[in-house]
């Protein structure tokens, strides 16, 4: 009986941490593009490892995307955040965080990581 209680407490704590981890990326504080703040972002994958599409918008809160990228294996600089939206710039080239503008993406479509992941 005691084992069941310990197992149940462990399972509840694990679920809590899992939910907290998933929601933490969306709860990042907003930041402006200034050339030094941000992270690396790339398309999420489904449980089979298939890359999910990314919808690109010209500005946050638009009703329809300007384009959708399927099977995207690129990494992007996440240079600005407004609510549930992030601004992406292309990686590559000599300037750190100053690649060409890709557009705005809902943060829920991306996996975020440290800058070193974009190399």
CNS distance restraints for C-alpha pairs under 8 A (distance, minus, plus):
assign (resid   1 and name CA) (resid   5 and name CA) 6.66 0.50 0.50
assign (resid   2 and name CA) (resid   6 and name CA) 6.35 0.50 0.50
assign (resid   3 and name CA) (resid   7 and name CA) 6.04 0.50 0.50
assign (resid   4 and name CA) (resid   8 and name CA) 5.98 0.50 0.50
assign (resid   5 and name CA) (resid   9 and name CA) 6.14 0.50 0.50
assign (resid   6 and name CA) (resid  10 and name CA) 6.14 0.50 0.50
assign (resid   7 and name CA) (resid  11 and name CA) 6.09 0.50 0.50
assign (resid   8 and name CA) (resid  12 and name CA) 6.17 0.50 0.50
assign (resid   9 and name CA) (resid  13 and name CA) 6.13 0.50 0.50
assign (resid  10 and name CA) (resid  14 and name CA) 6.06 0.50 0.50
assign (resid  11 and name CA) (resid  15 and name CA) 6.16 0.50 0.50
assign (resid  12 and name CA) (resid  16 and name CA) 6.15 0.50 0.50
assign (resid  13 and name CA) (resid  17 and name CA) 6.27 0.50 0.50
assign (resid  14 and name CA) (resid  18 and name CA) 6.13 0.50 0.50
assign (resid  15 and name CA) (resid  19 and name CA) 6.17 0.50 0.50
assign (resid  16 and name CA) (resid  20 and name CA) 6.10 0.50 0.50
assign (resid  17 and name CA) (resid  21 and name CA) 6.03 0.50 0.50
assign (resid  18 and name CA) (resid  22 and name CA) 6.30 0.50 0.50
assign (resid  19 and name CA) (resid  23 and name CA) 6.22 0.50 0.50
assign (resid  20 and name CA) (resid  24 and name CA) 5.89 0.50 0.50
assign (resid  21 and name CA) (resid  25 and name CA) 7.46 0.50 0.50
assign (resid  23 and name CA) (resid  27 and name CA) 6.40 0.50 0.50
assign (resid  24 and name CA) (resid  28 and name CA) 6.49 0.50 0.50
assign (resid  25 and name CA) (resid 107 and name CA) 7.75 0.50 0.50
assign (resid  25 and name CA) (resid 112 and name CA) 7.30 0.50 0.50
assign (resid  26 and name CA) (resid  83 and name CA) 7.95 0.50 0.50
assign (resid  26 and name CA) (resid  84 and name CA) 6.19 0.50 0.50
assign (resid  26 and name CA) (resid 107 and name CA) 6.38 0.50 0.50
assign (resid  26 and name CA) (resid 108 and name CA) 6.95 0.50 0.50
assign (resid  29 and name CA) (resid  81 and name CA) 7.72 0.50 0.50
assign (resid  30 and name CA) (resid  80 and name CA) 7.39 0.50 0.50
assign (resid  30 and name CA) (resid  81 and name CA) 4.87 0.50 0.50
assign (resid  30 and name CA) (resid  82 and name CA) 5.28 0.50 0.50
assign (resid  30 and name CA) (resid  83 and name CA) 6.36 0.50 0.50
assign (resid  31 and name CA) (resid  37 and name CA) 7.30 0.50 0.50
assign (resid  31 and name CA) (resid  38 and name CA) 7.78 0.50 0.50
assign (resid  31 and name CA) (resid  80 and name CA) 5.45 0.50 0.50
assign (resid  31 and name CA) (resid  81 and name CA) 5.21 0.50 0.50
assign (resid  31 and name CA) (resid  82 and name CA) 7.04 0.50 0.50
assign (resid  32 and name CA) (resid  37 and name CA) 7.73 0.50 0.50
assign (resid  32 and name CA) (resid  79 and name CA) 7.29 0.50 0.50
assign (resid  32 and name CA) (resid  80 and name CA) 4.88 0.50 0.50
assign (resid  32 and name CA) (resid  81 and name CA) 6.57 0.50 0.50
assign (resid  33 and name CA) (resid  37 and name CA) 6.89 0.50 0.50
assign (resid  33 and name CA) (resid  38 and name CA) 7.97 0.50 0.50
assign (resid  33 and name CA) (resid  79 and name CA) 5.15 0.50 0.50
assign (resid  33 and name CA) (resid  80 and name CA) 4.75 0.50 0.50
assign (resid  34 and name CA) (resid  79 and name CA) 7.62 0.50 0.50
assign (resid  35 and name CA) (resid  79 and name CA) 7.20 0.50 0.50
assign (resid  35 and name CA) (resid  96 and name CA) 7.64 0.50 0.50
assign (resid  35 and name CA) (resid  97 and name CA) 5.81 0.50 0.50
assign (resid  35 and name CA) (resid  98 and name CA) 6.93 0.50 0.50
assign (resid  36 and name CA) (resid  97 and name CA) 7.42 0.50 0.50
assign (resid  37 and name CA) (resid  79 and name CA) 6.36 0.50 0.50
assign (resid  37 and name CA) (resid  80 and name CA) 7.68 0.50 0.50
assign (resid  38 and name CA) (resid  77 and name CA) 7.13 0.50 0.50
assign (resid  38 and name CA) (resid  78 and name CA) 5.24 0.50 0.50
assign (resid  38 and name CA) (resid  79 and name CA) 4.82 0.50 0.50
assign (resid  38 and name CA) (resid  80 and name CA) 6.55 0.50 0.50
assign (resid  38 and name CA) (resid 115 and name CA) 7.91 0.50 0.50
assign (resid  39 and name CA) (resid  77 and name CA) 6.06 0.50 0.50
assign (resid  39 and name CA) (resid  78 and name CA) 5.12 0.50 0.50
assign (resid  39 and name CA) (resid  79 and name CA) 6.99 0.50 0.50
assign (resid  39 and name CA) (resid 112 and name CA) 6.61 0.50 0.50
assign (resid  39 and name CA) (resid 113 and name CA) 5.99 0.50 0.50
assign (resid  39 and name CA) (resid 114 and name CA) 5.42 0.50 0.50
assign (resid  39 and name CA) (resid 115 and name CA) 5.21 0.50 0.50
assign (resid  40 and name CA) (resid  75 and name CA) 6.71 0.50 0.50
assign (resid  40 and name CA) (resid  76 and name CA) 5.71 0.50 0.50
assign (resid  40 and name CA) (resid  77 and name CA) 4.93 0.50 0.50
assign (resid  40 and name CA) (resid  78 and name CA) 5.63 0.50 0.50
assign (resid  40 and name CA) (resid 112 and name CA) 5.67 0.50 0.50
assign (resid  40 and name CA) (resid 113 and name CA) 5.15 0.50 0.50
assign (resid  40 and name CA) (resid 114 and name CA) 5.65 0.50 0.50
assign (resid  40 and name CA) (resid 115 and name CA) 5.03 0.50 0.50
assign (resid  40 and name CA) (resid 116 and name CA) 7.68 0.50 0.50
assign (resid  40 and name CA) (resid 117 and name CA) 6.29 0.50 0.50
assign (resid  40 and name CA) (resid 118 and name CA) 5.66 0.50 0.50
assign (resid  41 and name CA) (resid  75 and name CA) 5.78 0.50 0.50
assign (resid  41 and name CA) (resid  76 and name CA) 5.16 0.50 0.50
assign (resid  41 and name CA) (resid  77 and name CA) 6.27 0.50 0.50
assign (resid  41 and name CA) (resid  78 and name CA) 6.05 0.50 0.50
assign (resid  41 and name CA) (resid 110 and name CA) 5.92 0.50 0.50
assign (resid  41 and name CA) (resid 111 and name CA) 5.58 0.50 0.50
assign (resid  41 and name CA) (resid 112 and name CA) 4.51 0.50 0.50
assign (resid  41 and name CA) (resid 113 and name CA) 6.28 0.50 0.50
assign (resid  41 and name CA) (resid 118 and name CA) 7.75 0.50 0.50
assign (resid  42 and name CA) (resid  73 and name CA) 7.26 0.50 0.50
assign (resid  42 and name CA) (resid  74 and name CA) 6.39 0.50 0.50
assign (resid  42 and name CA) (resid  75 and name CA) 4.91 0.50 0.50
assign (resid  42 and name CA) (resid  76 and name CA) 6.23 0.50 0.50
assign (resid  42 and name CA) (resid 110 and name CA) 5.39 0.50 0.50
assign (resid  42 and name CA) (resid 111 and name CA) 5.42 0.50 0.50
assign (resid  42 and name CA) (resid 112 and name CA) 6.72 0.50 0.50
assign (resid  43 and name CA) (resid  51 and name CA) 6.26 0.50 0.50
assign (resid  43 and name CA) (resid  52 and name CA) 6.18 0.50 0.50
assign (resid  43 and name CA) (resid  53 and name CA) 7.05 0.50 0.50
assign (resid  43 and name CA) (resid  54 and name CA) 6.48 0.50 0.50
assign (resid  43 and name CA) (resid  72 and name CA) 6.59 0.50 0.50
assign (resid  43 and name CA) (resid  73 and name CA) 7.15 0.50 0.50
assign (resid  43 and name CA) (resid  74 and name CA) 7.86 0.50 0.50
assign (resid  43 and name CA) (resid 109 and name CA) 6.27 0.50 0.50
assign (resid  43 and name CA) (resid 110 and name CA) 4.79 0.50 0.50
assign (resid  43 and name CA) (resid 111 and name CA) 6.05 0.50 0.50
assign (resid  44 and name CA) (resid  51 and name CA) 5.98 0.50 0.50
assign (resid  44 and name CA) (resid  52 and name CA) 5.70 0.50 0.50
assign (resid  44 and name CA) (resid 109 and name CA) 6.06 0.50 0.50
assign (resid  44 and name CA) (resid 110 and name CA) 5.20 0.50 0.50
assign (resid  44 and name CA) (resid 111 and name CA) 5.34 0.50 0.50
assign (resid  45 and name CA) (resid  49 and name CA) 5.23 0.50 0.50
assign (resid  45 and name CA) (resid  50 and name CA) 5.19 0.50 0.50
assign (resid  45 and name CA) (resid  51 and name CA) 4.31 0.50 0.50
assign (resid  45 and name CA) (resid  52 and name CA) 5.36 0.50 0.50
assign (resid  46 and name CA) (resid  50 and name CA) 5.42 0.50 0.50
assign (resid  46 and name CA) (resid  51 and name CA) 6.53 0.50 0.50
assign (resid  46 and name CA) (resid  52 and name CA) 6.63 0.50 0.50
assign (resid  50 and name CA) (resid  71 and name CA) 7.71 0.50 0.50
assign (resid  51 and name CA) (resid  70 and name CA) 7.59 0.50 0.50
assign (resid  51 and name CA) (resid  71 and name CA) 5.37 0.50 0.50
assign (resid  51 and name CA) (resid  72 and name CA) 6.61 0.50 0.50
assign (resid  51 and name CA) (resid  73 and name CA) 7.49 0.50 0.50
assign (resid  52 and name CA) (resid  70 and name CA) 6.79 0.50 0.50
assign (resid  52 and name CA) (resid  71 and name CA) 6.66 0.50 0.50
assign (resid  52 and name CA) (resid  72 and name CA) 7.80 0.50 0.50
assign (resid  52 and name CA) (resid 109 and name CA) 7.76 0.50 0.50
assign (resid  53 and name CA) (resid  68 and name CA) 6.59 0.50 0.50
assign (resid  53 and name CA) (resid  69 and name CA) 5.53 0.50 0.50
assign (resid  53 and name CA) (resid  70 and name CA) 4.49 0.50 0.50
assign (resid  53 and name CA) (resid  71 and name CA) 6.44 0.50 0.50
assign (resid  53 and name CA) (resid  72 and name CA) 7.12 0.50 0.50
assign (resid  53 and name CA) (resid 109 and name CA) 7.80 0.50 0.50
assign (resid  54 and name CA) (resid  68 and name CA) 5.60 0.50 0.50
assign (resid  54 and name CA) (resid  69 and name CA) 5.19 0.50 0.50
assign (resid  54 and name CA) (resid  70 and name CA) 6.65 0.50 0.50
assign (resid  54 and name CA) (resid  72 and name CA) 7.72 0.50 0.50
assign (resid  54 and name CA) (resid 105 and name CA) 7.25 0.50 0.50
assign (resid  54 and name CA) (resid 109 and name CA) 6.21 0.50 0.50
assign (resid  54 and name CA) (resid 110 and name CA) 7.87 0.50 0.50
assign (resid  55 and name CA) (resid  65 and name CA) 5.73 0.50 0.50
assign (resid  55 and name CA) (resid  66 and name CA) 7.73 0.50 0.50
assign (resid  55 and name CA) (resid  67 and name CA) 6.09 0.50 0.50
assign (resid  55 and name CA) (resid  68 and name CA) 4.33 0.50 0.50
assign (resid  55 and name CA) (resid  69 and name CA) 6.40 0.50 0.50
assign (resid  55 and name CA) (resid 105 and name CA) 6.26 0.50 0.50
assign (resid  55 and name CA) (resid 106 and name CA) 7.78 0.50 0.50
assign (resid  56 and name CA) (resid  65 and name CA) 5.35 0.50 0.50
assign (resid  56 and name CA) (resid  66 and name CA) 5.91 0.50 0.50
assign (resid  56 and name CA) (resid  67 and name CA) 5.36 0.50 0.50
assign (resid  56 and name CA) (resid  68 and name CA) 5.83 0.50 0.50
assign (resid  56 and name CA) (resid  69 and name CA) 7.59 0.50 0.50
assign (resid  56 and name CA) (resid 102 and name CA) 7.50 0.50 0.50
assign (resid  56 and name CA) (resid 103 and name CA) 5.68 0.50 0.50
assign (resid  56 and name CA) (resid 104 and name CA) 5.63 0.50 0.50
assign (resid  56 and name CA) (resid 105 and name CA) 5.32 0.50 0.50
assign (resid  57 and name CA) (resid  62 and name CA) 6.64 0.50 0.50
assign (resid  57 and name CA) (resid  64 and name CA) 7.16 0.50 0.50
assign (resid  57 and name CA) (resid  65 and name CA) 4.57 0.50 0.50
assign (resid  57 and name CA) (resid  66 and name CA) 5.24 0.50 0.50
assign (resid  57 and name CA) (resid  67 and name CA) 7.10 0.50 0.50
assign (resid  57 and name CA) (resid 103 and name CA) 5.63 0.50 0.50
assign (resid  57 and name CA) (resid 104 and name CA) 4.91 0.50 0.50
assign (resid  57 and name CA) (resid 105 and name CA) 6.24 0.50 0.50
assign (resid  58 and name CA) (resid  62 and name CA) 7.52 0.50 0.50
assign (resid  58 and name CA) (resid  65 and name CA) 7.44 0.50 0.50
assign (resid  58 and name CA) (resid  66 and name CA) 6.44 0.50 0.50
assign (resid  58 and name CA) (resid 103 and name CA) 5.42 0.50 0.50
assign (resid  58 and name CA) (resid 104 and name CA) 6.06 0.50 0.50
assign (resid  59 and name CA) (resid 103 and name CA) 7.01 0.50 0.50
assign (resid  59 and name CA) (resid 104 and name CA) 5.72 0.50 0.50
assign (resid  60 and name CA) (resid  82 and name CA) 7.67 0.50 0.50
assign (resid  60 and name CA) (resid  85 and name CA) 6.05 0.50 0.50
assign (resid  60 and name CA) (resid 104 and name CA) 6.09 0.50 0.50
assign (resid  60 and name CA) (resid 105 and name CA) 7.67 0.50 0.50
assign (resid  61 and name CA) (resid  85 and name CA) 7.98 0.50 0.50
assign (resid  75 and name CA) (resid  90 and name CA) 7.48 0.50 0.50
assign (resid  75 and name CA) (resid  91 and name CA) 6.58 0.50 0.50
assign (resid  75 and name CA) (resid 117 and name CA) 7.99 0.50 0.50
assign (resid  75 and name CA) (resid 118 and name CA) 5.55 0.50 0.50
assign (resid  76 and name CA) (resid  88 and name CA) 5.95 0.50 0.50
assign (resid  76 and name CA) (resid  89 and name CA) 5.77 0.50 0.50
assign (resid  76 and name CA) (resid  90 and name CA) 5.17 0.50 0.50
assign (resid  76 and name CA) (resid  91 and name CA) 5.44 0.50 0.50
assign (resid  76 and name CA) (resid 118 and name CA) 6.84 0.50 0.50
assign (resid  77 and name CA) (resid  88 and name CA) 5.52 0.50 0.50
assign (resid  77 and name CA) (resid  89 and name CA) 5.08 0.50 0.50
assign (resid  77 and name CA) (resid  90 and name CA) 6.23 0.50 0.50
assign (resid  77 and name CA) (resid  91 and name CA) 6.13 0.50 0.50
assign (resid  77 and name CA) (resid  97 and name CA) 5.84 0.50 0.50
assign (resid  77 and name CA) (resid 115 and name CA) 7.78 0.50 0.50
assign (resid  77 and name CA) (resid 118 and name CA) 7.47 0.50 0.50
assign (resid  78 and name CA) (resid  86 and name CA) 6.33 0.50 0.50
assign (resid  78 and name CA) (resid  87 and name CA) 5.80 0.50 0.50
assign (resid  78 and name CA) (resid  88 and name CA) 4.85 0.50 0.50
assign (resid  78 and name CA) (resid  89 and name CA) 6.66 0.50 0.50
assign (resid  79 and name CA) (resid  86 and name CA) 7.32 0.50 0.50
assign (resid  79 and name CA) (resid  87 and name CA) 5.76 0.50 0.50
assign (resid  79 and name CA) (resid  88 and name CA) 6.11 0.50 0.50
assign (resid  79 and name CA) (resid  89 and name CA) 6.96 0.50 0.50
assign (resid  79 and name CA) (resid  97 and name CA) 6.82 0.50 0.50
assign (resid  80 and name CA) (resid  86 and name CA) 5.55 0.50 0.50
assign (resid  80 and name CA) (resid  87 and name CA) 5.04 0.50 0.50
assign (resid  80 and name CA) (resid  88 and name CA) 7.57 0.50 0.50
assign (resid  81 and name CA) (resid  85 and name CA) 5.74 0.50 0.50
assign (resid  81 and name CA) (resid  86 and name CA) 4.37 0.50 0.50
assign (resid  81 and name CA) (resid  87 and name CA) 6.36 0.50 0.50
assign (resid  82 and name CA) (resid  86 and name CA) 6.31 0.50 0.50
assign (resid  84 and name CA) (resid 106 and name CA) 5.79 0.50 0.50
assign (resid  84 and name CA) (resid 107 and name CA) 5.59 0.50 0.50
assign (resid  84 and name CA) (resid 108 and name CA) 7.51 0.50 0.50
assign (resid  85 and name CA) (resid 104 and name CA) 6.40 0.50 0.50
assign (resid  85 and name CA) (resid 105 and name CA) 5.61 0.50 0.50
assign (resid  85 and name CA) (resid 106 and name CA) 4.57 0.50 0.50
assign (resid  85 and name CA) (resid 107 and name CA) 5.40 0.50 0.50
assign (resid  86 and name CA) (resid 104 and name CA) 5.50 0.50 0.50
assign (resid  86 and name CA) (resid 105 and name CA) 5.47 0.50 0.50
assign (resid  86 and name CA) (resid 106 and name CA) 6.34 0.50 0.50
assign (resid  86 and name CA) (resid 107 and name CA) 5.92 0.50 0.50
assign (resid  87 and name CA) (resid 102 and name CA) 7.66 0.50 0.50
assign (resid  87 and name CA) (resid 103 and name CA) 5.73 0.50 0.50
assign (resid  87 and name CA) (resid 104 and name CA) 4.44 0.50 0.50
assign (resid  87 and name CA) (resid 105 and name CA) 6.49 0.50 0.50
assign (resid  88 and name CA) (resid 101 and name CA) 6.36 0.50 0.50
assign (resid  88 and name CA) (resid 102 and name CA) 5.36 0.50 0.50
assign (resid  88 and name CA) (resid 103 and name CA) 5.53 0.50 0.50
assign (resid  88 and name CA) (resid 104 and name CA) 6.11 0.50 0.50
assign (resid  88 and name CA) (resid 105 and name CA) 7.35 0.50 0.50
assign (resid  89 and name CA) (resid  97 and name CA) 6.92 0.50 0.50
assign (resid  89 and name CA) (resid  98 and name CA) 6.76 0.50 0.50
assign (resid  89 and name CA) (resid  99 and name CA) 5.23 0.50 0.50
assign (resid  89 and name CA) (resid 100 and name CA) 5.44 0.50 0.50
assign (resid  89 and name CA) (resid 101 and name CA) 4.55 0.50 0.50
assign (resid  89 and name CA) (resid 102 and name CA) 5.15 0.50 0.50
assign (resid  89 and name CA) (resid 103 and name CA) 7.25 0.50 0.50
assign (resid  90 and name CA) (resid  98 and name CA) 7.80 0.50 0.50
assign (resid  90 and name CA) (resid  99 and name CA) 4.73 0.50 0.50
assign (resid  90 and name CA) (resid 100 and name CA) 5.36 0.50 0.50
assign (resid  90 and name CA) (resid 101 and name CA) 6.46 0.50 0.50
assign (resid  90 and name CA) (resid 102 and name CA) 6.28 0.50 0.50
assign (resid  91 and name CA) (resid  96 and name CA) 7.81 0.50 0.50
assign (resid  91 and name CA) (resid  97 and name CA) 7.18 0.50 0.50
assign (resid  91 and name CA) (resid  99 and name CA) 5.71 0.50 0.50
assign (resid  91 and name CA) (resid 118 and name CA) 7.03 0.50 0.50
assign (resid  92 and name CA) (resid  99 and name CA) 6.94 0.50 0.50
assign (resid  93 and name CA) (resid  99 and name CA) 7.00 0.50 0.50
assign (resid  95 and name CA) (resid  99 and name CA) 6.63 0.50 0.50
assign (resid 105 and name CA) (resid 109 and name CA) 7.25 0.50 0.50
assign (resid 106 and name CA) (resid 110 and name CA) 7.62 0.50 0.50
assign (resid 113 and name CA) (resid 117 and name CA) 6.31 0.50 0.50
assign (resid 114 and name CA) (resid 118 and name CA) 7.79 0.50 0.50
assign (resid 115 and name CA) (resid 119 and name CA) 7.71 0.50 0.50
